[in-house]
Amino acid sequence: MIDESSEPGAEYAGDTAGAASDGDTERRILHAARNVFVRRGTAGARMQEIAAEAGVNQALLHYYFRSKERLAAAVFREAASRLVPEVVRILGSALSLEEKVEGFVHAYIDTVRQNPFLPGYVLAELHHHPERLTALREISRVQPSDALRTLRERLAAELEERARSGSMRRIPVDQFIVNVASLCVFPFAARPVLDAALGFDDEAFERFLDERREALPSFILAALRP
């Protein structure tokens, strides 16, 4: 029986002999689990429902992931890895501040419009499972004691240099990062509200994202000018 972490009632009735040779099975399970976790929340998800959505029996879920917690952790890593490494790479690069802002906005919007579940799911997981932060640091390929601090300090130094030259008003680096991220996140996190308030359907929302992708970097940079 699968730990529920697995659920009662699932005997190992299925044949797992060919599971390891089926390269698509694990991806199907991850995709199905992500859909169920987004729909039910991790706590409310059931292994039986995930198995049904993936088109496999519960024995295969156990074969690949052992428990619901391991499956939830794998889904979180897979989801976060779609965005976090690229954003960290851009912020830590030698690009100019203008290029970093544009790169961040484009990477975020391009990724999340293809994976609209990402913001809500990742934030909910971090809220209910703070231990996921460790996975987030590993996914970003930086260590909090060195590379992450260096990245933040490099960005802070660039902001300070611009402020001293008079080309930009002074802003703490944490405020800068949160401001840029928030302006990117909001349309996705508030999609139902925007649909109701602005009359968006899917086509209108996609047009809105096209416009925002082009307009937002200039808006952010203009807000920082003295």
C-alpha positions, 0 to 999 in steps of 0.5 A: 500500500502507498503511504499517504503520504500514500493512500489506503486501498491501493494494492500493488495490483499493477505490473511495475516490471516495465516501469523503468523502461517507460521514459514517458511514465515519470513525466506523465505522473509529474504532469498529472500530479501538478494538475491535481496539486494546483486544483486541490492543493497539495494537502487535499490531493489524493494519490488515487486521483493523481494515478487516474489523471496519469492513466497509471495505477497507484503501484507505479506512483509508489515505484517512482516516488514512494510517497505523496510528499516525495511526489509533491517535492518533485513537482515543486522542483520541476515547476520552479526550474522552469523560471528560477534559474533563468531569472537568477542568471539574468540578475547575476550577469554582466548585462547593463541594468536596462538589459537586466530589467528587460531580460527579467520582464521578458523571461518572466512573462514568456515563461509564465504565459506558457505555465500560468499555474506557476505563480500561485502554485509556487507561492502557495507551496512556499507558504505551506511548506517553507522547507521548499526554500532549500529546493529553490536555492538548489534550483537557482544553482547558487548558495545563500552564503556566497553566490546569492549574496554576491549577486545581490551585492553586484546589483546593489552596487550598480543601483548605487553607481547610477544614483551617484551619477545622477541618472537614477534615484536611489533605491534599496536593492531589495525594493528594486527586486520586489518592485520588478517581480511584483509588476511581473507577477500581478497580471497572472496572480490576479487573472480572474480579477482582470477578466472580470474588471477589464472584460478579458477573454483568453485572446484579450489577455494574450494581447495584454501580455504582448503589450505589457512585455514591451511596455513594462521595462520602459515603465520600470526604468522611467520610474527610477529616473530622478 
